[in-house]
Amino acid sequence: MSTATRQMHLAAHFPGVNSTTVWADPRSKSQIDFSSFEHLARTAERGRFDFFFLAEGLRLREHNGRIHDLDVVGRPESLTVLAALAAVTDRLGLAATVNATFNEPYELARRLATLDHLSEGRAAWNVVTSFDAFTGENFRRGGYLDRADRYTRAAEFVATARELWDSWTPDGTPRPFTHRGQHFAIEGEFTVPRPPQGHPVVIQAGDSPDGREFAASTADIVFTRHGTLESGREFYADVKARLAKYGREPDELKIMPGVTFVLGDSDAEAQERAAEIRLQQVSPQNALLALEQIWGRDLSAYDPDGPLPDIDPDPGSSLVQGRVRPGDVLAVAARWRALSKEKGLSIRQTVIETTGRQSFIGSPRTVAEQLTEFVAADAADGFILVPHLTPGGLDDFVDRVVPLLQERGVFRSEYTGPTLRSHLGLAEPVWKG
């Protein structure tokens, strides 16, 4: 399909408890005040974005027995925030991350159906899973769920939710439901009529082979971290190729990597700004925290502007809780040491070089060209933009890049339908009552 006709999808991720958010910038505002959520959502809708996306954490993360600095601010419950945003937006999709390990299908299906009714068809659910006992300690089941079971439970969870949504006929008649499966055995009557979209849109965020298969079988959107052209094309081809076995067409699943951006009046200015932002994101303290996440050891005695430790990581460490460590920390440490030696990098410089570099940097025209190239090259169907500032980090993109995308004919100038499914070009699911 030509660049001129291939349509791009865009979404806005509310920046939060991660290493890309810049907290020290005077323009950085509250993570809790409703005004912050409203500002970013209204900006995304002004830019005709497909949806607004909230992450969620079920426990404050810990580092060396203390609350991790980036989690101190906390975060309100996602679906509650989106219900409030439904009242101040008209067309923007509203997506919440909700864990399929520590929730139950009946209760969550009811909340999602309610949001879809309140928003007149704009709800979406980002399905995530968890297997760690640390998170599980906040719930009665604890950390019992084996790693191998997390996607089987998630798949049955989504299928059960869809059964519940389909237990009402499209004309508004409730029918009893019965589900008997490996993880859930429930029956009764669902209290909420079938959602306006039929089913809220399902998003999946996982890159393992099991995660890719789950996405191909179940999801409407994949939220991926593959933000480079080469890795994006590999991921895109792999996941799209899995769809046929489930009787699905390539356009029935949208692949949208999470990406960051830095704009400037020129490409050179944007590069300078990007370097300044990386220094803010990776402070000396954050550099040591990032290193400790790999090494699994207390490295507070090391100088962030000095060389990497000569001791090896501890693969079995529990120093970091609630944050995902790489599978082979010894291999990661070896790569970091090789890079540090080759380029003469300090700890802080190595962390800056190896983590979280901005995806798209340049003038508005350059960034518009880069985004268009990704979609035209089958590296993505669109992008979930993660600004580094709350809540105004999306303003420049909407004001300066979106008009260029619209001029190119690759992004809508107006919404053409009322629901999130209509924005994404997804058909309403066939009723299976």
N, C-alpha and C positions, 0 to 999 in steps of 0.2 A: 504494500500500500504506500502511496506517495506521502512525502512529508507534508504536503499541503492538505491532505485529507485525513490523515491519521490523527484522531482526536486524543488529547492528553487529559488525564484525570489528575486533580490536585486535592490534597487534604492538608489540614493544619493540625499539628501535634502540639498540645499545650506543654511548654517546656517545664521541666520539674526536677525531680531528684535524680540527677545524672551528672556526668562530668562535662557535658556541653553547656550547661546553663552558667551564665556569668552572674554571680551574686553581687560582686563588689561594684558593678556599674551603677551610678546614681539613678539611671533610668529603670533599674530592676525594681519591681514592685511586689506586692503580696502574692503568695501562692494560695491564699485562702479566701481573700475578699472576693465576693461575687463580681465586683467591678473588673477584676483581672480576667476572669473567664468570659465575661460579657464583651470586653474590649476585643479580645482575640477572635471570638466567635463572630462578632459583627464585622470585623475586618475580613475574615475568611468569606463571609457571605457577600460582602461588598465586592470581593474578588471573584465571585461566582464559583467558589470551591465546592467540591462534592460533599465533603464532610469535615467535621471538627472531632478530634480524637483525644480521649483522655486515657492516660495510663493509670495503673493502680498498684499499690503495694499493700500486702496484708500484714506486714510486720516491719517495724523500724529496724533497719539493718545495723549490725554491730561490727566494730573493728577493734580488735584487741580488748574485748570486753566492754567497750564503750559505744554509745550511740554514734553511728557514722555521721560526720558533720553535715553531709548533704541531705540527711533525713530529718534534721531537727525541726524543720518547718512543718512537717506532716502534710497531709493531703486529704481534703474532704472526699466522701464516698461518691464515686463517679456518676452512678445513675441518678442520684439526687441532684447533682449539679446540672446534668443534662435535662432533667425535667424542668428546672428553672430556666435553662437556656431556650427550651422549646417555646416559652412565652415571649422571648425577645428576639427570636429569629423566625423567618417564614419558610425558607427553602433549604437551608443548610442541613445536611445529614448530621446526626448526633451519635457518636460511637463511644462505647464504654468498654474498657478492659474489665472482664469479670472472670475469676478463676473457676475452672470446671472441676477442680479437685476438692475445694472446700466450700461448695455450694450444692444445692439440690435442684433438680430439674423443675419441679412444680413451682417452687417459690421464685426462681429466677425467670422462668418462662412467663410468669404472671407480671413481674416487674418490667420485662422487656416489651411484652404486649401492651402494657399500660403506657409506656413511653411512646410506642408506635402510635397509639391512639391519641395521646396528648399532642404529639407533633404532627399528626395527620400523615404518617407514613415516612418518618425520617430516622428511625432507630436502627442501630447496628451494634453488634456484640463482637468484641475481640476476644476469642476463646484462648485462654492460656492455661497452663497446667503447672503443678508443683509436686515435687517428690521429697523435699527436704524436711526433716523433722523439726528444724528450727522454726520454719513458718508454721508447721503443723501444731506446734505447742500452743498456738492461739485458738485451736479448735479442739472439739471433744475427741475427734478421731486421731489426733496427734499426727505423727509422721509415718503412719502405718503403710501408706500407699507405696508399693514398689515402683521403681523407675520404669520397669517394663509395662506397668499397668496404666501409666498416666494417659497415654493416647487412647487405649481401649476404653477407659472410663470417659474421656472427653468425647470420643465418637458416639458412644451410647448416650451420653448426656445431650449432645446436639440432636441426635435422632429422636430422643424422648421429648425434648422441647418442641420439636416440629410436630410430633404426634399430638401434643397438647394443643398447639395452635390450630391444628387441623381437626380437633375434636368438636369445634363449632363449624357449622356449615357456612358457606359464603353468604347465605341469606339471613344468618343470625340465629340459627337454632343450635342449642347445646346438645351434645351427645355424650354418654358415658365413655370413659377411656379405661383401658387396661394395658399395662406394660409389664412384661416379665423378662428380665435380662440378667446378665452376669452381675451388673452393678446396681441395678434399680428394679424394684418390684413395687409398683404403685397402681392404684386404680381410684376412680371417683368421677367427679365432674369438674371441669375447668371453669373458673369464675369469670374469665374475660373473653369477650367475643374475638373471633379471628382478627388478627392485626390488619390494618389497611394495606400493608405490603404483602399480605399472606403470611410471610415469615420475615422478621427483621433480618437485615443483611448480616452475614456471618463473616468475620475476619479471623485470620489465623496468623500467628507469629511464631514460626519455628523453622529451623534450618536443618535439623537432623533428617536422615532418611525417613524415619517414622513421621516427622513433622511435615515433610514434603508430601508423603502419601496421604496423610490426614487432610492436608490442604486440597489435594487433587480430588479426594472423594467427597469432601464436605463443604469447603469454604467458597465464598463469593469473592473474597479479596485476600491476598497474601501480603502481609507487612514484613518485609525482608530487610536485612542489613547490607545486601549486595549493592553498594553504591558506586562501584566502578564499572566502566563499560564492559570490560572483559568478564569479570565475575558475574555481572548482571545478565549478560547474554547466556552464560552457562546455566545459571539458575533458571532463567526464563525458559530456555529450551527444555531443560530437564523436567520442570514442573508441568509445563504445558503438554509435554509428551505423555505424562501419566494420566491425563484426563480421559483419553479414549476408552480405557478399560472400565471406566465408570459411566460410559455412555454420554460423556459431556463434550461440548465443543470448546475450542480454545478461548473464544470470547466470553464464556461463562465464568471464567476466573480471571480477575484483574490482579496483576502483580505490581505492587507499589512499594518500592524501597523507601525507607526513612532516610532523608538526606538533610544536610545543612548547607548554608550558603552565606557568602559575604559579598556585598555589593560596594562598588565605588564608582566615582565618575569616570575613571579609567581602569584598565586592567591592573596597571601598576599600583594605583591607589588601593584597589581592592586587595592585592597581595599584601601590601603594608598593613592594612586593617586586619587581615586574616592573621598575620603574625602577631599583632598586638592582642587579638582576641585569644589566641592560643596561649599566650603568656598569662592572660587573666584566668583562663580555664585551668591551666596547669600551674598553680602557684607552687612554691617550694614545698609547702605542706602536702598539697594534693599529689605532687610528684612522688613523695615518699609513700603516701597511701596507695597509689597505683602500683608502686614497686612491691609493697608488702602484700598486695593482693596476689601477685605472682609468686613471690618468695615464700609467703606463709610464715614469715618471721618478723619479729619486732626489729625494724631498721631505723628507729628514731635517732640512734647515735650517728647515723651516716649523714654526710653533708650532701644536700640536694645538688650542689654545684660541683661535687666530686665524682669519682669513678663509681661504677656499679660494684656491688659486693662480690667478693671472691668466694663466698660460701654458696653452696647450692640451695635451691628451694627445698622446702619440706612438702612433699606431695600429699601427706596425710594431715596437714595442718587444719586446725579449726579457728585460726586467728580471725578470719573473716567469715561472718555469718550473714546469710541472706543475699549475698552477691555471688554470681557465678564465676568460678575460677576456670581457666582453660584446662582442657583434659590432660595435656602433657606439659606441665609447668617446667620440667627440665628442658624440654625442647624450646619452649618460649624463651627461657633464660639464655639458652645458647645463642638463639638468634639475636636477642638484645645485646649480648656481649660482643658478638661479631660486628654488629652495626656500630656499637659504641667505639670499638677498637678501630674500625675502618675510617670513621668520620671524626674520631676524637671527641665524642659526645659525653657530657656529664649525665648524671641520673635524670635531672630535669629535662635536658635536651633530648635524651633517649625516649622518655615518656612522650614528649611533644611529637617526636618523629614517628612513634609507633602507634599512637592512640588518637582516635577522634579527630583526625584532620578534616577540615571542611570539605564537603563534596563538590560544591560549585563556587568558584571564585572568579569575579570579573565585573566588568561593567554590566548594566542591565541587558544590553544587546548580546554580550558574550554569554551570559548565563542563559538567556532565552535560546540562543543557538545550541548551547550544550544540552539543555533539557530536551529540545526538539530532536537532536541527534540521538539521544538515548532511546526515545520512543520509536523513532524511525528505524533504528538498528535492532529492534526487538530485544532491548535490554530492560525494558519496563513498559508498563501500560500507563504509568503516571507516577506521582511522587507524593509522599507524606512529608511535608516540610516541618523541620524541627528548628525553630528559631532559638537563638542563644539568649534572648531577653524576654522577660515577662513584664507586661503583656504586649508591648509594642514592637516586638521583633519581626512581625510579619508586615508591618505598615509599608516599608519601602518596597518590598517585593510586590505587594498588591498595586502600589502606585506606579512602579517603574518597570516591572517585568511583565506582569499580566497584560497590560495593553500591547506589548510587543508580541506576545503569544497570540493574542486575539488578531492582531494585524496579519500574522502569518497564517491564520485560519486553522490553528492547531488546538485552540481552546475556545470554549463558548463565550459569547458576549452577553447572553442572557440564559437563564434557566429555561428549559423547554418542557419540563414536567414538574409535578409537585412533590414526588417522592425521591428518596435516595436511590431506589432501584432505577428510576427514570434517569437520574443523573449518570448512573453507571452503565446504562444500556442493558440492564438485566431484566429478564422477564419475571413476572410474578409467578411463584411456584404453583404448579398444578395442585389443586386441592385433592388430598388423599384420605378423606374422611371415611 
